[in-house]
Amino acid sequence: MFDARFLVVGQGLAGTVMVDALLERGVSVHVADQHISGAASRAAAGIWNPLTARTLQESWRFSTFIPLALSYYQKKCAERNIDLPRSLPLLKALPNQHSLDHWNRTAENPESSCVISNGSPPANHQDRLQIGPYCGWVKGAGQLYVAEFIEAARRDYIETGILQEAYFESQGVEWMPQGGLKWNNNRYEYLILARGHQERFDQVFGWLPFNPAQGELLSVSSPDLQIPFIVQASGFLLPLGTQRYLIGSTYEWDELSPIPTEKGLHELMRIKEGITPLNLQIDAQLSGIRPTVADRRPLIGVHPANQNLCIFNGLGTKGVSMAPAMAQMLVDHLLKGSNLLPETDIQRFLGRYRRSTLQA
């Protein structure tokens, strides 16, 4: 007899969405989590953007993922009495006239997220922006207050008695010969690991090609800025309300730190100078390590040698928009035998796993 059918380890954005997906199916679940230093979800801006960072093409499967994501977040935010996800206009800086011309040609397609632009920033905000003379509006962007969302879910899980604030080590799992596993004196059928960047340190899934990146943000305030939209230039400016903003984000691939760095601060100030000439009050500097992957696709699926051991990870910078759809796919795979997307299934790295077993 199982104490719960599923044990989900990690309660960042990925783990939270997975737990909710299981609960929506009426499946019993426990979640194990400790606040881990450097968790990306605690320092996430929560922006969704229909365009890729460097091109004007739609982000991978964005139009498929975002309706499910918004429906899920709106429902859960309302149930947990927190701020709903917000649709926000996004103003994207463009480098030159050639880029603006390309932008407008792209915008002629009614399915594009680009809006035809005369190139100039809004006249009533020009004295507060210094993003250059070329820019265009993006439709379909928005933001979720990720940290607030996770904390509200955590309170919910504690109240319902399904969250264990306990340190998890895979070595502490006892796999039962008759099926399932035992951990912390409880028995489960499935184990789903959703530990973000920490997963790369565990040999269970350490053979997967994690390529983590540290990201830092500045929380700032200003009574004079009064920008009601997202600005994207060399980084972004995100309005939070009540004269508060986030500026970000940095990418550090080599020296990963769970705490903010001086190097990160210099980069964030450079981003700030490329967006606004105004002096801003710095309220906090935030840091998190993103669980990004070499091929920039999620890591989802079942361990090659253990059908009761799963991973839900690698959502990277697109986690807000894709997590609900990815969670539904993994739940359907486990409960109904549905296929995972080949681009996300960890079976695409089966050769890496085989090589790792030979080296062990």
FENJO-V373684 format. One record per residue. N is the residue number from 1. SS is DSSP state (helix for helix, strand for strand, loop for the rest). PHI is phi in whole degrees, -180 to 180 (999 if undefined). NEAR is the number of other ideal C-beta (glycine too) atoms within 12 Angstrom. Layout:
[[N	SS	PHI	NEAR] [N	SS	PHI	NEAR]]
This chain:
[[1	loop	999	14] [2	loop	-89	24] [3	loop	-71	22] [4	loop	-155	32] [5	loop	-74	30] [6	strand	-123	43] [7	strand	-117	45] [8	strand	-106	47] [9	strand	-106	47] [10	loop	109	41] [11	loop	-127	45] [12	loop	-80	47] [13	helix	-62	51] [14	helix	-60	51] [15	helix	-63	48] [16	helix	-62	48] [17	helix	-63	47] [18	helix	-65	49] [19	helix	-60	42] [20	helix	-63	37] [21	helix	-63	36] [22	helix	-69	37] [23	helix	-63	29] [24	helix	-63	23] [25	loop	-87	21] [26	loop	76	12] [27	loop	-95	28] [28	loop	-72	25] [29	strand	-151	41] [30	strand	-116	40] [31	strand	-127	45] [32	strand	-113	36] [33	loop	-158	38] [34	loop	-124	22] [35	loop	-63	20] [36	loop	-105	29] [37	loop	-61	20] [38	loop	89	32] [39	strand	-61	37] [40	helix	-64	46] [41	helix	-65	44] [42	helix	-76	32] [43	helix	-129	38] [44	loop	-99	42] [45	loop	-73	43] [46	loop	79	42] [47	strand	-79	42] [48	strand	-114	39] [49	loop	-138	36] [50	loop	-69	35] [51	strand	-102	35] [52	loop	-68	20] [53	loop	-64	24] [54	loop	-111	12] [55	loop	-127	18] [56	loop	-103	29] [57	loop	-83	21] [58	strand	-65	26] [59	loop	-58	31] [60	loop	-49	29] [61	loop	56	25] [62	helix	-58	29] [63	helix	-65	23] [64	helix	-81	20] [65	helix	-79	34] [66	helix	-68	33] [67	helix	-61	18] [68	helix	-65	27] [69	helix	-61	39] [70	helix	-66	28] [71	helix	-61	19] [72	helix	-65	36] [73	helix	-64	40] [74	helix	-62	24] [75	helix	-64	19] [76	helix	-71	33] [77	helix	-65	28] [78	helix	-66	16] [79	helix	-63	19] [80	loop	-97	25] [81	loop	58	13] [82	loop	-127	25] [83	loop	-59	24] [84	loop	-74	24] [85	loop	-61	31] [86	strand	-115	27] [87	strand	-81	24] [88	loop	-136	31] [89	loop	-64	29] [90	strand	-127	35] [91	strand	-103	40] [92	strand	-104	44] [93	strand	-73	35] [94	loop	-118	33] [95	loop	-75	22] [96	loop	-164	15] [97	helix	-64	17] [98	helix	-58	13] [99	helix	-66	25] [100	helix	-64	27] [101	helix	-62	22] [102	helix	-63	23] [103	helix	-56	34] [104	helix	-69	25] [105	helix	-65	17] [106	helix	-65	27] [107	helix	-66	26] [108	loop	-66	16] [109	loop	-77	16] [110	loop	-62	11] [111	loop	-88	15] [112	loop	-75	26] [113	loop	-85	32] [114	strand	-78	36] [115	strand	-112	28] [116	loop	-54	19] [117	loop	-132	31] [118	loop	-85	20] [119	loop	98	28] [120	loop	-87	21] [121	loop	-63	30] [122	loop	-55	23] [123	helix	-58	10] [124	helix	-78	13] [125	helix	-124	27] [126	helix	-63	18] [127	helix	-75	16] [128	helix	-107	29] [129	loop	-123	31] [130	loop	-136	23] [131	loop	-105	36] [132	loop	92	25] [133	loop	-87	20] [134	loop	-121	25] [135	strand	-162	38] [136	strand	-148	39] [137	strand	-88	33] [138	strand	-113	39] [139	loop	-100	27] [140	loop	95	30] [141	loop	-90	37] [142	strand	180	33] [143	strand	-154	35] [144	loop	-117	41] [145	loop	-77	30] [146	helix	-64	41] [147	helix	-61	31] [148	helix	-64	28] [149	helix	-62	42] [150	helix	-66	44] [151	helix	-66	25] [152	helix	-65	28] [153	helix	-64	38] [154	helix	-60	32] [155	helix	-61	20] [156	helix	-62	26] [157	helix	-66	29] [158	helix	-66	18] [159	helix	-63	12] [160	helix	-87	18] [161	loop	79	14] [162	loop	-103	34] [163	strand	-100	30] [164	strand	-111	27] [165	loop	-85	18] [166	loop	-139	20] [167	loop	-76	19] [168	loop	-112	33] [169	loop	-129	19] [170	helix	-63	28] [171	helix	-67	12] [172	helix	-86	21] [173	loop	-87	28] [174	strand	-108	18] [175	strand	-85	25] [176	loop	-87	19] [177	loop	-63	8] [178	loop	-90	13] [179	loop	114	17] [180	loop	84	27] [181	strand	-146	35] [182	strand	-126	23] [183	strand	-149	35] [184	loop	53	24] [185	loop	69	12] [186	strand	-119	29] [187	strand	-115	27] [188	strand	-138	38] [189	loop	-88	32] [190	strand	-125	39] [191	strand	-119	46] [192	strand	-116	48] [193	strand	-94	49] [194	loop	-134	50] [195	loop	-99	44] [196	helix	61	48] [197	helix	-64	42] [198	helix	-65	37] [199	helix	-62	38] [200	helix	-67	29] [201	helix	-87	22] [202	loop	-105	27] [203	loop	-65	18] [204	loop	-57	33] [205	loop	-124	42] [206	loop	-67	26] [207	loop	-77	28] [208	loop	-74	40] [209	loop	-82	27] [210	strand	-64	35] [211	loop	-137	24] [212	loop	-66	37] [213	strand	-135	32] [214	strand	-78	36] [215	strand	-126	46] [216	strand	-124	41] [217	strand	-129	42] [218	strand	-112	40] [219	strand	-95	28] [220	strand	-130	35] [221	strand	-142	24] [222	loop	-164	28] [223	loop	-78	15] [224	loop	-101	18] [225	loop	-68	31] [226	loop	50	23] [227	loop	-102	37] [228	loop	-96	23] [229	loop	-138	35] [230	strand	-77	40] [231	strand	-113	42] [232	strand	-120	36] [233	loop	-128	30] [234	loop	-73	27] [235	loop	-147	36] [236	strand	-137	41] [237	strand	-121	48] [238	strand	-120	42] [239	strand	-76	34] [240	strand	-110	33] [241	strand	96	17] [242	loop	49	13] [243	loop	66	20] [244	strand	-109	25] [245	strand	-145	42] [246	strand	-113	41] [247	strand	-120	48] [248	strand	-170	43] [249	loop	-129	36] [250	loop	-91	39] [251	loop	-134	29] [252	strand	-125	28] [253	loop	-101	16] [254	loop	-102	12] [255	loop	-104	18] [256	loop	-88	32] [257	loop	-131	25] [258	loop	-75	27] [259	loop	-115	20] [260	loop	-60	29] [261	loop	-123	23] [262	helix	-66	17] [263	helix	-60	22] [264	helix	-64	34] [265	helix	-62	25] [266	helix	-61	18] [267	helix	-67	29] [268	helix	-66	39] [269	helix	-69	26] [270	helix	-65	19] [271	helix	-62	36] [272	helix	-59	36] [273	helix	-65	22] [274	loop	-83	24] [275	loop	-119	42] [276	loop	-142	33] [277	loop	-86	18] [278	loop	-74	25] [279	loop	-79	16] [280	loop	-120	29] [281	strand	-84	19] [282	strand	-84	22] [283	strand	-98	19] [284	strand	-165	23] [285	strand	-118	30] [286	strand	-114	36] [287	strand	-141	38] [288	strand	-151	45] [289	strand	-110	40] [290	strand	-76	43] [291	loop	-85	49] [292	loop	-81	34] [293	strand	-128	35] [294	loop	-56	20] [295	loop	-97	21] [296	loop	61	26] [297	loop	-127	31] [298	loop	-61	43] [299	strand	-114	48] [300	strand	-135	44] [301	strand	143	37] [302	strand	-107	28] [303	strand	-59	34] [304	loop	-59	25] [305	loop	-110	17] [306	strand	-151	23] [307	strand	-74	19] [308	strand	-105	28] [309	strand	-116	31] [310	strand	-131	41] [311	strand	-130	48] [312	strand	-138	51] [313	strand	-158	48] [314	loop	72	45] [315	loop	-76	45] [316	helix	59	41] [317	helix	-80	36] [318	helix	-105	39] [319	helix	-59	44] [320	helix	-61	43] [321	helix	-78	42] [322	helix	-104	38] [323	helix	-57	49] [324	helix	-61	40] [325	helix	-66	36] [326	helix	-64	45] [327	helix	-64	43] [328	helix	-61	32] [329	helix	-65	34] [330	helix	-69	42] [331	helix	-63	35] [332	helix	-62	22] [333	helix	-64	28] [334	helix	-78	33] [335	helix	-91	21] [336	helix	-121	14] [337	loop	78	11] [338	loop	-67	14] [339	loop	-77	16] [340	loop	-84	31] [341	loop	-63	27] [342	loop	-56	17] [343	loop	-68	24] [344	loop	-108	36] [345	strand	-68	28] [346	helix	-66	39] [347	helix	-62	24] [348	helix	-65	25] [349	helix	-112	31] [350	helix	-60	20] [351	helix	-62	16] [352	helix	-63	24] [353	helix	-63	28] [354	helix	-62	15] [355	helix	-65	13] [356	helix	-66	21] [357	helix	-72	15] [358	helix	-71	10] [359	helix	-82	11] [360	loop	-68	12]]
